[in-house]
Amino acid sequence: MSTATATTKPVPSGELDRLQTHAIAAMRAGSRAWHAAREAGSLEGEALAKEARENSRAIVRGLQALGACESDQAAAALSHPIPFHALDTPDVRALLAGLEALLPVAERVDAARGRAGESVVGGSAGFDVAEDLAQMIARLSLEVFGPAQTVTGGRE
């Protein structure tokens, strides 16, 4: 029986921060799932969603212990979840519509700066401002419409 020796590679802080962002998104999704399960009266769903949220919280804390920057976003996400009723409001829908309307402008800005491609990738043809905007659109779309509708943000 042979034993492989594990080698540890240092993880760049930017990668830790990126992983932390995903863990925070998973934690928020767990919170939304918990609220949805509660609204539907599913005790098993509530328990599973709560477990997912708590595991995500532990991952965020672990990533911070390894050197991920403790951002305001992480602190807010760890302190309390977004209430289910606040995810889909007239103001959130107005914000989403406004961001979607600004995406072509952001793509033109990226193109003028030499930071745009020929085709739409991940909701945007831009690689800078438009890409950030498309990510925000995707997040808000998920909050408003839920995961049942596949929305990557921006233009498909």
Secondary structure, 3 states (H helix, E strand, C coil): CCCCCCCCCCCCHHHHHHHHHHHHHHHHHHHHHHHHHHHHCCHHHHHHHHHHHHHHHHHHHHHHHHCCCCCHHHHHHHHCCCCHHHCCCHHHHHHHHHHHHHHHHHHHHHHHCCCEEEEEECCEEECCHHHHHHHHHHHHHHHHHCCCCCCCCCCC
